[in-house]
Amino acid sequence: MSHSFIEDSAAGTSALHRLDARVKLVSAVGAIVIFVSTPPTAWAFAVYAFALAALIVLSHLPWREIGKRALVVVPFALMVAAFAPFLHGRGGGISLGVAAGGHAATAALVVWNVLVKALLSVTLIVVLTATTPFPELLHGLRGLWAPEIVVLLLSFTYRYLFVMVEEFRKLRLAHRVRGYRGRWLWQATSIGRLIGTMFLRTYERAERVYVAMVSRGFEGRYPHLPRNRWRWRDGAVVGVFLGSLLAVRILLT
């Protein structure tokens, strides 16, 4: 499986694509903190959505693709909706850390709170990854002094996730060729065997990769380019973006 379906959009030339990865990482984390800390009844969410729409327009990303990736959070919001009526706080309302006007929030408000914040946060992450190639994100994490082991794990996960997906596709195809369709409960044992086979193949591949890397002199870290200097323009972009969102959060709460 190729990485191109992720990397194609990150190879653009818009102003957002050209920003330093550290600027985008700091801005995204700060914005998500502001989203999550905003009370669910505030009008600020409309401004947040407008700001995200402006970023999508600025980056020339396809709306359909962004929406399709962001909607991955909807099933989790529906799970919250299913369990919200059974989570009672003091006074018979829903608590979950969400309060409205001094009273425990209703189930609908809890679902709204989870859904809108998740959609905003995931959309921002989708825009971040769609405008920044993954190697640049890793380089940006190094530039922000993220632990080397975290960056290393992320790079391995990104590289071999596609290999494992391809392995699973081959196993699934082999099942279908042999007549397995997964329509009956007693056929679930085949799923267990498939998961076990995937685990063994993953473990064996990890051992082979590790031995190959050690034999080539790998000592626990990749050589990488030196960090670029943080310029005053980078700080200005972060300050204006997060300052504007914070002002909206304070004024419209």
Phi, psi and omega in degrees: 000133184275154175278355192299329183293341174265319188281338183302314182290334181281354182266018181286179183234019181289171179299325180290324177296326186278350179295150176298141181299327180295322178299314182291322179294312180297317180296318181294315180296315179297319180295320180296321176299318179294317178303310187292328183275356181281132177301146187293342182266004184282149175282355183298334182297328178295320178291320177301315180297320177297319179296319178294320178298320178296322177296320179295318178296317181297326183272354180060035179273150179288128182299320183299316181291319179298314180296321181296321179285324182289330183289000178297340182278347184300316177303324179291323176295323178293327175297318176298319180298325181290325185261346183304319181297343183262000183254094186260133172262196180293136180087007176088000179266186176268134180259277178049026178075011181246121180236147180225114177064032179082359181245156176297140184288154177281167180300319181297322180291324177297314180297316178300315181302313180293315186294311186292320180290322178294317180297316179296315183294315181293322177299319178296320178294320178298317178297319179300310182288333181279347179247004182223117175302146186301320176302325177291324176298317178297318178296322177295322177297319176298320179294338177264015177062036173292149179304136183300324182294326178293314179297320180296315179296320178297319181294319178293319180299315181296319183291315189262353175300318181291326177294318180292324176298320178294322176298316179296321179298320179294318179296318180295320178296320178297322177297315184292324178298328180271010172095005181280130178236347177069036183265342187238152185298322183289352175275359181294337178299330178295325177296319178299317178295321179296317179296319178297318178296319178297319179298314180296317179296320179296315181297316181294320179295319179299319178297316181296317180296317181297314179298318180296320181289318179296320180294341178260012173093015180292131184239022176102000177206148178273144167291139182215166182292150177295156181290141171286154179288143176281116184268163182295330179294325176298313178297325180293319179297313179298315182296316181293315183295306182289326178297320179295315179296320180293322178296318177298316181298322181283316186286326184258015177264000000 
